[in-house]
Amino acid sequence: MHVGRQPIFDAKGVVAAYELLFRGRMDAVESGRQDTYATSTVMVNAFTEFGIAEVAGNRPCFINLTREFVTGRLPLPFGPEQVVLEILETVEIDEEVITGITALAEAGYRIALDDFVWGSGHEQLLGIASYVKLDLLDGDLSDLDRLVAEIRRHPGLQIVAERLETAEQVAIADRYGMELRQGYALSRPQVLSTPSLSPSRMRRLELVAALMHPDVRLDKVTAIIASDPALAMRVLRVSNSVAAGVVSRVSSVRQAIMLIGLTHIRRWATLMVVDDVGGEAPEEQLLTALTQARLCETVAPRFGADPAAAFVAGLINGMAELMAMTPAAMVEQLPLSEDVSDALTTGAGRLGEVLRAVRAYGDGEWGTGDLAGPFLDAMRWSTRTLSAAQRFAPVTAAPRQ
């Protein structure tokens, strides 16, 4: 998975924010929905594959927004704390868009107007916006005095000078006191990459369908998410994005879901369906990871360990191997409880004993007793849960097509 990140500097040259950019292929995407796909992919990758703290630290992130998100037809799956919603110049301003942007601003989201041009209709949003981005490379600079004067009539509205590629353009930003700057003259975009697994498309659809019911039970949501290793990893990563300041750390998928909340789980699942273009992970590899997690859960009582925490430890251990990462590297991205973290990094505690026993069995050792029966049960459970999506998804997904 990839995401582009270009710094936005203040007038003193200090990084004040980042713009997140789409980096990927559009081969399988219809031309009419490429902007929406790009926006969805950036959101999913930044928040669930990397974690927003990994991408931006504590700095705000500018994210392009298409009409579908502005008007609420597609949900925003994150709060306003660390994002700036950048309204693309291609969004036609009408009553529906103004209503949508006003609602977003009232909810605490900061708004930026991208490639701002007077007369395009976007000037109607100056009283709502926090930032105006002016293109100093290809933009019309013939009436820049008047344009800047109009923007300055709105106290607190900051100007972002974008596409700065020469010293002369930087000098223009200085002359007009533009607060923020972005462009190749200052820094080129960086591409951040991380290994990733795409969760089962059918499992996502099943989750979305289940979450549409007002009386959906937490146990059902937990079962769907826990049955797909890649989806469970994404939920754990999302929980990391909302875990700042939370004293209690996560030790199970259920706790991660409760921390995020079903409303945000529903939003992320919906966005993942929009984002779902590409291949699936090999089923046999997912089966191995899921079997390991289930086996850890099954044998945990033998060691006096919590089964739910053992499932998470086994899942992360299996996924780390599948993604060619160390368990310690994955632990850094997740808000795990101390016992789960210690088990994965140092092998400490009762959960560490569970992991060692399961690993030993996988390596052909016997060590703590015969695990053949529990292993076969775990394999059967994993096979059933991975195939369940294919069995039930056509019925679940049909009403949503």
RODRENBA-160750 format. One record per residue (C-alpha): residue in one letter; residue number from 1; x, y, z. Coordinates in Angstrom, 2 decimals, always signed. Example, Ala and Ser with C-alpha at 12.3 -4.5 7.8 and 13.67 -1.06 7.14 Angstrom:
// residues 2
rest a; nr 1; u +12.30; v -4.50; w +7.80
rest s; nr 2; u +13.67; v -1.06; w +7.14
//
This chain:
// residues 401
rest m; nr 1; u +0.00; v +0.00; w +0.00
rest h; nr 2; u +1.24; v +3.50; w -0.84
rest v; nr 3; u +0.37; v +7.07; w +0.07
rest g; nr 4; u +2.04; v +10.28; w -1.05
rest r; nr 5; u +2.92; v +12.94; w +1.49
rest q; nr 6; u +3.99; v +16.48; w +0.61
rest p; nr 7; u +5.00; v +18.90; w +3.37
rest i; nr 8; u +3.33; v +22.27; w +3.76
rest f; nr 9; u +5.66; v +24.81; w +5.37
rest d; nr 10; u +5.09; v +27.98; w +7.31
rest a; nr 11; u +6.84; v +31.24; w +6.38
rest k; nr 12; u +9.85; v +30.29; w +8.56
rest g; nr 13; u +10.36; v +26.99; w +6.74
rest v; nr 14; u +8.95; v +24.76; w +9.48
rest v; nr 15; u +6.68; v +21.88; w +8.43
rest a; nr 16; u +3.18; v +22.89; w +9.53
rest a; nr 17; u +1.11; v +20.19; w +7.81
rest y; nr 18; u +1.11; v +17.53; w +5.10
rest e; nr 19; u -1.02; v +17.03; w +2.03
rest l; nr 20; u -1.81; v +13.36; w +1.48
rest l; nr 21; u -1.75; v +12.29; w -2.16
rest f; nr 22; u -2.97; v +9.25; w -4.07
rest r; nr 23; u -0.21; v +6.95; w -5.30
rest g; nr 24; u -1.43; v +3.92; w -7.21
rest r; nr 25; u -2.90; v +2.64; w -10.45
rest m; nr 26; u -6.20; v +3.65; w -12.00
rest d; nr 27; u -6.31; v +0.89; w -14.63
rest a; nr 28; u -9.46; v -0.77; w -13.27
rest v; nr 29; u -11.29; v +2.42; w -12.29
rest e; nr 30; u -13.87; v +4.12; w -14.47
rest s; nr 31; u -12.92; v +7.67; w -15.42
rest g; nr 32; u -16.01; v +9.14; w -13.77
rest r; nr 33; u -15.10; v +7.82; w -10.32
rest q; nr 34; u -11.31; v +8.16; w -10.32
rest d; nr 35; u -11.29; v +11.19; w -8.00
rest t; nr 36; u -13.57; v +9.43; w -5.52
rest y; nr 37; u -11.49; v +6.26; w -5.70
rest a; nr 38; u -8.29; v +8.24; w -5.12
rest t; nr 39; u -9.77; v +10.02; w -2.10
rest s; nr 40; u -11.10; v +6.77; w -0.61
rest t; nr 41; u -7.77; v +5.03; w -1.13
rest v; nr 42; u -5.84; v +7.83; w +0.55
rest m; nr 43; u -8.18; v +7.73; w +3.56
rest v; nr 44; u -8.07; v +3.96; w +3.92
rest n; nr 45; u -4.30; v +3.72; w +3.47
rest a; nr 46; u -3.42; v +6.64; w +5.73
rest f; nr 47; u -5.69; v +5.67; w +8.62
rest t; nr 48; u -5.83; v +1.85; w +8.46
rest e; nr 49; u -2.69; v +0.66; w +6.70
rest f; nr 50; u -0.17; v +3.11; w +8.20
rest g; nr 51; u -2.00; v +4.84; w +11.04
rest i; nr 52; u -2.28; v +8.62; w +10.87
rest a; nr 53; u +0.37; v +9.12; w +13.57
rest e; nr 54; u +2.82; v +7.16; w +11.41
rest v; nr 55; u +2.07; v +9.37; w +8.41
rest a; nr 56; u +1.91; v +12.81; w +9.99
rest g; nr 57; u +2.83; v +12.69; w +13.66
rest n; nr 58; u +0.68; v +15.36; w +15.34
rest r; nr 59; u +0.48; v +17.65; w +12.29
rest p; nr 60; u -2.75; v +18.18; w +10.35
rest c; nr 61; u -3.28; v +16.40; w +7.04
rest f; nr 62; u -4.88; v +18.01; w +3.98
rest i; nr 63; u -7.06; v +15.43; w +2.18
rest n; nr 64; u -8.81; v +16.07; w -1.13
rest l; nr 65; u -12.57; v +15.78; w -0.99
rest t; nr 66; u -14.93; v +15.04; w -3.87
rest r; nr 67; u -18.60; v +15.93; w -4.14
rest e; nr 68; u -19.69; v +12.51; w -2.82
rest f; nr 69; u -17.96; v +13.16; w +0.50
rest v; nr 70; u -18.91; v +16.84; w +0.67
rest t; nr 71; u -22.62; v +16.08; w +0.32
rest g; nr 72; u -22.57; v +13.10; w +2.69
rest r; nr 73; u -23.29; v +10.45; w +0.06
rest l; nr 74; u -20.07; v +8.82; w +1.22
rest p; nr 75; u -19.27; v +9.10; w +4.94
rest l; nr 76; u -16.13; v +10.56; w +6.48
rest p; nr 77; u -14.81; v +7.81; w +8.74
rest f; nr 78; u -12.71; v +10.06; w +10.99
rest g; nr 79; u -13.22; v +13.02; w +13.26
rest p; nr 80; u -12.05; v +16.59; w +12.64
rest e; nr 81; u -9.08; v +16.57; w +14.98
rest q; nr 82; u -6.21; v +16.01; w +12.53
rest v; nr 83; u -7.58; v +16.61; w +9.05
rest v; nr 84; u -8.17; v +19.55; w +6.73
rest l; nr 85; u -10.79; v +18.83; w +4.08
rest e; nr 86; u -9.58; v +20.18; w +0.76
rest i; nr 87; u -12.48; v +21.00; w -1.60
rest l; nr 88; u -11.32; v +20.24; w -5.14
rest e; nr 89; u -11.70; v +22.95; w -7.74
rest t; nr 90; u -13.71; v +20.45; w -9.82
rest v; nr 91; u -16.54; v +20.41; w -7.24
rest e; nr 92; u -19.39; v +22.49; w -8.64
rest i; nr 93; u -20.73; v +24.84; w -6.00
rest d; nr 94; u -24.49; v +24.60; w -5.57
rest e; nr 95; u -26.93; v +24.64; w -2.68
rest e; nr 96; u -26.32; v +20.97; w -1.80
rest v; nr 97; u -22.55; v +21.47; w -1.67
rest i; nr 98; u -22.80; v +24.66; w +0.39
rest t; nr 99; u -25.11; v +22.89; w +2.85
rest g; nr 100; u -22.71; v +19.94; w +3.10
rest i; nr 101; u -19.61; v +22.07; w +3.64
rest t; nr 102; u -21.41; v +24.24; w +6.19
rest a; nr 103; u -22.38; v +21.12; w +8.14
rest l; nr 104; u -18.80; v +19.85; w +8.05
rest a; nr 105; u -17.45; v +23.18; w +9.28
rest e; nr 106; u -20.04; v +23.28; w +12.08
rest a; nr 107; u -18.93; v +19.77; w +13.07
rest g; nr 108; u -15.40; v +21.11; w +13.59
rest y; nr 109; u -13.74; v +20.16; w +10.28
rest r; nr 110; u -11.36; v +22.72; w +8.80
rest i; nr 111; u -12.01; v +23.50; w +5.14
rest a; nr 112; u -9.44; v +24.39; w +2.44
rest l; nr 113; u -10.33; v +25.66; w -1.04
rest d; nr 114; u -8.00; v +24.08; w -3.59
rest d; nr 115; u -6.73; v +25.96; w -6.68
rest f; nr 116; u -8.91; v +28.91; w -5.77
rest v; nr 117; u -10.09; v +31.11; w -8.66
rest w; nr 118; u -12.36; v +34.09; w -8.19
rest g; nr 119; u -15.58; v +33.69; w -10.15
rest s; nr 120; u -15.67; v +29.90; w -10.04
rest g; nr 121; u -18.33; v +29.93; w -7.35
rest h; nr 122; u -15.88; v +28.87; w -4.64
rest e; nr 123; u -15.73; v +32.48; w -3.38
rest q; nr 124; u -19.10; v +31.72; w -1.73
rest l; nr 125; u -17.18; v +29.49; w +0.70
rest l; nr 126; u -14.67; v +32.07; w +1.92
rest g; nr 127; u -16.69; v +32.70; w +5.07
rest i; nr 128; u -16.63; v +28.98; w +5.90
rest a; nr 129; u -13.07; v +28.05; w +4.93
rest s; nr 130; u -9.92; v +28.10; w +7.05
rest y; nr 131; u -7.47; v +27.95; w +4.13
rest v; nr 132; u -7.33; v +29.15; w +0.53
rest k; nr 133; u -4.78; v +27.54; w -1.81
rest l; nr 134; u -3.45; v +29.72; w -4.64
rest d; nr 135; u -1.61; v +28.16; w -7.59
rest l; nr 136; u +1.44; v +30.34; w -8.22
rest l; nr 137; u +2.67; v +28.23; w -11.17
rest d; nr 138; u -0.27; v +27.96; w -13.56
rest g; nr 139; u -2.75; v +30.27; w -11.83
rest d; nr 140; u -3.74; v +33.69; w -13.17
rest l; nr 141; u -1.59; v +36.17; w -11.23
rest s; nr 142; u -2.60; v +39.25; w -13.21
rest d; nr 143; u -5.03; v +40.43; w -10.53
rest l; nr 144; u -3.31; v +38.96; w -7.49
rest d; nr 145; u -3.54; v +42.22; w -5.52
rest r; nr 146; u -7.33; v +42.25; w -5.64
rest l; nr 147; u -7.61; v +38.48; w -5.03
rest v; nr 148; u -5.46; v +38.61; w -1.90
rest a; nr 149; u -7.33; v +41.71; w -0.70
rest e; nr 150; u -10.66; v +39.87; w -1.01
rest i; nr 151; u -9.29; v +36.90; w +0.94
rest r; nr 152; u -7.92; v +39.21; w +3.65
rest r; nr 153; u -11.42; v +40.53; w +4.27
rest h; nr 154; u -12.05; v +37.25; w +6.13
rest p; nr 155; u -10.15; v +37.29; w +9.46
rest g; nr 156; u -8.33; v +34.07; w +10.28
rest l; nr 157; u -8.37; v +32.78; w +6.70
rest q; nr 158; u -4.85; v +31.60; w +5.79
rest i; nr 159; u -3.39; v +31.50; w +2.29
rest v; nr 160; u -1.44; v +28.46; w +1.12
rest a; nr 161; u +0.86; v +29.28; w -1.79
rest e; nr 162; u +1.01; v +26.05; w -3.78
rest r; nr 163; u +3.05; v +24.74; w -6.70
rest l; nr 164; u +6.08; v +26.82; w -5.82
rest e; nr 165; u +8.81; v +25.72; w -8.21
rest t; nr 166; u +11.10; v +28.77; w -8.46
rest a; nr 167; u +12.69; v +31.30; w -6.14
rest e; nr 168; u +10.58; v +33.99; w -7.83
rest q; nr 169; u +7.37; v +32.22; w -6.81
rest v; nr 170; u +8.62; v +31.89; w -3.24
rest a; nr 171; u +9.33; v +35.63; w -3.31
rest i; nr 172; u +5.71; v +36.30; w -4.38
rest a; nr 173; u +4.49; v +34.29; w -1.38
rest d; nr 174; u +6.75; v +36.39; w +0.85
rest r; nr 175; u +5.60; v +39.66; w -0.69
rest y; nr 176; u +1.94; v +38.94; w +0.00
rest g; nr 177; u +2.55; v +37.44; w +3.43
rest m; nr 178; u +1.09; v +34.06; w +2.48
rest e; nr 179; u +1.13; v +32.04; w +5.68
rest l; nr 180; u +1.80; v +28.56; w +4.25
rest r; nr 181; u +3.80; v +27.28; w +1.26
rest q; nr 182; u +3.94; v +24.07; w -0.75
rest g; nr 183; u +5.83; v +23.03; w -3.87
rest y; nr 184; u +8.89; v +21.45; w -5.44
rest a; nr 185; u +11.05; v +24.47; w -4.60
rest l; nr 186; u +10.61; v +23.54; w -0.95
rest s; nr 187; u +10.08; v +19.77; w -0.96
rest r; nr 188; u +8.90; v +17.10; w -3.36
rest p; nr 189; u +6.28; v +14.56; w -2.29
rest q; nr 190; u +7.48; v +11.44; w -0.54
rest v; nr 191; u +5.90; v +8.05; w -1.18
rest l; nr 192; u +5.32; v +5.99; w +1.95
rest s; nr 193; u +4.87; v +2.25; w +1.46
rest t; nr 194; u +3.88; v -0.59; w +3.73
rest p; nr 195; u +3.12; v -4.28; w +3.18
rest s; nr 196; u -0.61; v -4.91; w +3.13
rest l; nr 197; u -3.31; v -7.49; w +2.70
rest s; nr 198; u -6.60; v -6.56; w +1.10
rest p; nr 199; u -9.48; v -7.91; w +3.20
rest s; nr 200; u -11.98; v -10.16; w +1.49
rest r; nr 201; u -14.40; v -8.11; w -0.61
rest m; nr 202; u -17.26; v -10.37; w +0.38
rest r; nr 203; u -16.39; v -10.12; w +4.05
rest r; nr 204; u -16.50; v -6.32; w +3.80
rest l; nr 205; u -19.89; v -6.49; w +2.15
rest e; nr 206; u -21.15; v -8.87; w +4.80
rest l; nr 207; u -19.93; v -6.49; w +7.50
rest v; nr 208; u -21.55; v -3.47; w +5.85
rest a; nr 209; u -24.83; v -5.35; w +5.49
rest a; nr 210; u -24.78; v -6.48; w +9.12
rest l; nr 211; u -24.08; v -2.94; w +10.31
rest m; nr 212; u -27.07; v -1.61; w +8.40
rest h; nr 213; u -29.41; v -3.29; w +10.89
rest p; nr 214; u -30.23; v -0.93; w +13.80
rest d; nr 215; u -30.27; v -3.80; w +16.30
rest v; nr 216; u -27.00; v -5.41; w +15.17
rest r; nr 217; u -25.28; v -7.23; w +18.01
rest l; nr 218; u -21.69; v -6.50; w +18.91
rest d; nr 219; u -21.00; v -10.24; w +19.02
rest k; nr 220; u -22.00; v -10.59; w +15.34
rest v; nr 221; u -19.80; v -7.68; w +14.25
rest t; nr 222; u -16.90; v -9.08; w +16.26
rest a; nr 223; u -17.34; v -12.53; w +14.69
rest i; nr 224; u -17.31; v -11.13; w +11.13
rest i; nr 225; u -14.23; v -8.99; w +11.72
rest a; nr 226; u -12.34; v -11.65; w +13.67
rest s; nr 227; u -12.93; v -14.20; w +10.90
rest d; nr 228; u -10.93; v -12.16; w +8.36
rest p; nr 229; u -7.31; v -11.63; w +9.46
rest a; nr 230; u -6.62; v -8.65; w +7.21
rest l; nr 231; u -9.86; v -6.93; w +8.18
rest a; nr 232; u -9.15; v -7.51; w +11.87
rest m; nr 233; u -5.70; v -5.94; w +11.44
rest r; nr 234; u -7.26; v -2.86; w +9.85
rest v; nr 235; u -9.70; v -2.49; w +12.72
rest l; nr 236; u -6.83; v -2.72; w +15.21
rest r; nr 237; u -4.91; v -0.06; w +13.28
rest v; nr 238; u -7.94; v +2.24; w +13.20
rest s; nr 239; u -8.27; v +1.80; w +16.96
rest n; nr 240; u -4.70; v +3.08; w +17.23
rest s; nr 241; u -5.80; v +6.32; w +15.52
rest v; nr 242; u -8.45; v +6.95; w +18.19
rest a; nr 243; u -6.57; v +5.59; w +21.20
rest a; nr 244; u -4.67; v +8.75; w +22.11
rest g; nr 245; u -5.31; v +9.54; w +25.75
rest v; nr 246; u -7.08; v +6.25; w +26.39
rest v; nr 247; u -5.77; v +4.66; w +29.56
rest s; nr 248; u -7.02; v +1.13; w +28.85
rest r; nr 249; u -5.20; v -0.54; w +25.98
rest v; nr 250; u -6.64; v -3.04; w +23.52
rest s; nr 251; u -6.28; v -6.76; w +24.10
rest s; nr 252; u -9.02; v -8.13; w +21.82
rest v; nr 253; u -10.81; v -7.40; w +18.57
rest r; nr 254; u -13.99; v -6.82; w +20.58
rest q; nr 255; u -12.30; v -4.11; w +22.65
rest a; nr 256; u -10.97; v -2.44; w +19.49
rest i; nr 257; u -14.50; v -2.36; w +18.05
rest m; nr 258; u -15.88; v -0.89; w +21.27
rest l; nr 259; u -13.13; v +1.74; w +21.29
rest i; nr 260; u -13.87; v +2.82; w +17.71
rest g; nr 261; u -17.65; v +2.49; w +18.01
rest l; nr 262; u -20.07; v +0.81; w +15.63
rest t; nr 263; u -20.81; v +4.07; w +13.82
rest h; nr 264; u -17.18; v +4.52; w +12.79
rest i; nr 265; u -16.81; v +0.80; w +12.05
rest r; nr 266; u -19.75; v +1.18; w +9.66
rest r; nr 267; u -18.10; v +4.18; w +7.99
rest w; nr 268; u -14.78; v +2.41; w +7.55
rest a; nr 269; u -16.42; v -0.72; w +6.15
rest t; nr 270; u -18.40; v +1.38; w +3.65
rest l; nr 271; u -15.27; v +3.23; w +2.58
rest m; nr 272; u -13.37; v -0.04; w +2.15
rest v; nr 273; u -16.06; v -1.27; w -0.24
rest v; nr 274; u -15.60; v +1.90; w -2.34
rest d; nr 275; u -11.84; v +1.37; w -2.18
rest d; nr 276; u -12.07; v -2.33; w -3.07
rest v; nr 277; u -10.23; v -2.57; w -6.39
rest g; nr 278; u -7.44; v -5.07; w -6.67
rest g; nr 279; u -6.47; v -8.65; w -5.86
rest e; nr 280; u -7.09; v -10.73; w -2.80
rest a; nr 281; u -4.52; v -12.40; w -0.59
rest p; nr 282; u -3.95; v -16.12; w -1.31
rest e; nr 283; u -6.57; v -18.04; w +0.66
rest e; nr 284; u -4.13; v -20.64; w +1.95
rest q; nr 285; u -1.98; v -17.93; w +3.53
rest l; nr 286; u -4.96; v -16.33; w +5.24
rest l; nr 287; u -6.05; v -19.78; w +6.37
rest t; nr 288; u -2.68; v -20.39; w +8.04
rest a; nr 289; u -2.76; v -17.06; w +9.88
rest l; nr 290; u -6.35; v -17.52; w +11.01
rest t; nr 291; u -5.74; v -21.11; w +12.13
rest q; nr 292; u -2.83; v -19.96; w +14.27
rest a; nr 293; u -5.00; v -17.29; w +15.90
rest r; nr 294; u -7.81; v -19.76; w +16.56
rest l; nr 295; u -5.41; v -22.35; w +17.97
rest c; nr 296; u -3.96; v -19.76; w +20.36
rest e; nr 297; u -7.48; v -18.91; w +21.48
rest t; nr 298; u -8.36; v -22.59; w +21.99
rest v; nr 299; u -5.31; v -23.56; w +24.06
rest a; nr 300; u -5.12; v -20.33; w +26.09
rest p; nr 301; u -7.05; v -21.78; w +29.09
rest r; nr 302; u -4.37; v -24.47; w +29.47
rest f; nr 303; u -1.94; v -21.67; w +30.35
rest g; nr 304; u -4.33; v -19.52; w +32.34
rest a; nr 305; u -4.37; v -16.92; w +29.55
rest d; nr 306; u -7.28; v -14.88; w +28.23
rest p; nr 307; u -8.61; v -16.52; w +25.02
rest a; nr 308; u -9.57; v -13.22; w +23.33
rest a; nr 309; u -6.12; v -11.77; w +23.97
rest a; nr 310; u -4.54; v -15.01; w +22.75
rest f; nr 311; u -6.51; v -14.76; w +19.49
rest v; nr 312; u -5.14; v -11.25; w +18.88
rest a; nr 313; u -1.57; v -12.33; w +19.72
rest g; nr 314; u -1.82; v -15.32; w +17.38
rest l; nr 315; u -3.38; v -13.21; w +14.64
rest i; nr 316; u -0.64; v -10.58; w +14.75
rest n; nr 317; u +2.07; v -13.22; w +14.88
rest g; nr 318; u +0.63; v -14.99; w +11.83
rest m; nr 319; u +0.06; v -11.79; w +9.87
rest a; nr 320; u +3.57; v -10.55; w +10.60
rest e; nr 321; u +5.00; v -13.67; w +9.01
rest l; nr 322; u +2.64; v -13.36; w +6.07
rest m; nr 323; u +3.63; v -9.72; w +5.49
rest a; nr 324; u +7.38; v -10.33; w +5.95
rest m; nr 325; u +7.43; v -8.15; w +9.06
rest t; nr 326; u +8.52; v -8.85; w +12.61
rest p; nr 327; u +5.85; v -9.05; w +15.31
rest a; nr 328; u +7.66; v -6.22; w +17.10
rest a; nr 329; u +7.28; v -3.96; w +14.03
rest m; nr 330; u +3.55; v -4.63; w +13.93
rest v; nr 331; u +3.21; v -4.06; w +17.67
rest e; nr 332; u +4.48; v -0.50; w +17.18
rest q; nr 333; u +1.46; v +0.28; w +14.96
rest l; nr 334; u -1.22; v -1.07; w +17.31
rest p; nr 335; u -2.63; v +0.08; w +20.69
rest l; nr 336; u -2.14; v -3.33; w +22.32
rest s; nr 337; u -2.38; v -4.13; w +26.00
rest e; nr 338; u +0.91; v -4.75; w +27.76
rest d; nr 339; u +0.45; v -8.51; w +28.04
rest v; nr 340; u -0.20; v -8.89; w +24.30
rest s; nr 341; u +2.66; v -6.56; w +23.40
rest d; nr 342; u +5.12; v -8.32; w +25.73
rest a; nr 343; u +4.12; v -11.75; w +24.43
rest l; nr 344; u +4.82; v -10.70; w +20.83
rest t; nr 345; u +8.04; v -8.79; w +21.44
rest t; nr 346; u +9.75; v -10.74; w +24.24
rest g; nr 347; u +7.64; v -13.88; w +24.69
rest a; nr 348; u +6.83; v -12.87; w +28.25
rest g; nr 349; u +3.84; v -13.92; w +30.32
rest r; nr 350; u +1.17; v -16.52; w +29.88
rest l; nr 351; u +0.38; v -15.32; w +26.37
rest g; nr 352; u +4.05; v -15.77; w +25.52
rest e; nr 353; u +3.75; v -19.40; w +26.65
rest v; nr 354; u +0.72; v -19.82; w +24.39
rest l; nr 355; u +2.60; v -18.45; w +21.38
rest r; nr 356; u +5.63; v -20.66; w +22.06
rest a; nr 357; u +3.45; v -23.76; w +22.31
rest v; nr 358; u +1.64; v -22.98; w +19.05
rest r; nr 359; u +4.88; v -22.12; w +17.25
rest a; nr 360; u +6.50; v -25.30; w +18.55
rest y; nr 361; u +3.62; v -27.38; w +17.25
rest g; nr 362; u +3.87; v -25.63; w +13.89
rest d; nr 363; u +7.57; v -26.53; w +13.80
rest g; nr 364; u +6.83; v -30.19; w +14.43
rest e; nr 365; u +7.67; v -30.20; w +18.14
rest w; nr 366; u +5.39; v -31.56; w +20.84
rest g; nr 367; u +6.54; v -29.65; w +23.93
rest t; nr 368; u +3.41; v -28.88; w +25.92
rest g; nr 369; u +1.25; v -31.80; w +24.92
rest d; nr 370; u -0.66; v -33.06; w +21.94
rest l; nr 371; u -2.20; v -30.16; w +20.02
rest a; nr 372; u -3.25; v -32.29; w +17.06
rest g; nr 373; u -6.91; v -32.28; w +18.07
rest p; nr 374; u -7.15; v -28.55; w +18.78
rest f; nr 375; u -5.18; v -27.82; w +15.59
rest l; nr 376; u -7.61; v -29.82; w +13.45
rest d; nr 377; u -10.53; v -28.05; w +15.13
rest a; nr 378; u -8.87; v -24.67; w +14.48
rest m; nr 379; u -8.27; v -25.61; w +10.85
rest r; nr 380; u -11.92; v -26.64; w +10.40
rest w; nr 381; u -13.13; v -23.40; w +12.03
rest s; nr 382; u -10.82; v -21.28; w +9.88
rest t; nr 383; u -11.87; v -23.05; w +6.70
rest r; nr 384; u -15.55; v -22.57; w +7.53
rest t; nr 385; u -15.21; v -18.90; w +8.42
rest l; nr 386; u -13.16; v -18.03; w +5.32
rest s; nr 387; u -15.62; v -19.79; w +3.04
rest a; nr 388; u -18.67; v -18.35; w +4.81
rest a; nr 389; u -18.23; v -15.01; w +3.07
rest q; nr 390; u -18.42; v -16.66; w -0.35
rest r; nr 391; u -21.49; v -18.67; w +0.67
rest f; nr 392; u -23.48; v -15.80; w +2.15
rest a; nr 393; u -22.15; v -12.72; w +0.37
rest p; nr 394; u -24.28; v -12.99; w -2.80
rest v; nr 395; u -27.44; v -12.86; w -0.67
rest t; nr 396; u -26.01; v -10.12; w +1.54
rest a; nr 397; u -24.55; v -8.00; w -1.24
rest a; nr 398; u -27.38; v -8.23; w -3.75
rest p; nr 399; u -29.57; v -5.47; w -2.28
rest r; nr 400; u -26.57; v -3.11; w -2.29
rest q; nr 401; u -25.66; v -3.47; w -5.99
//
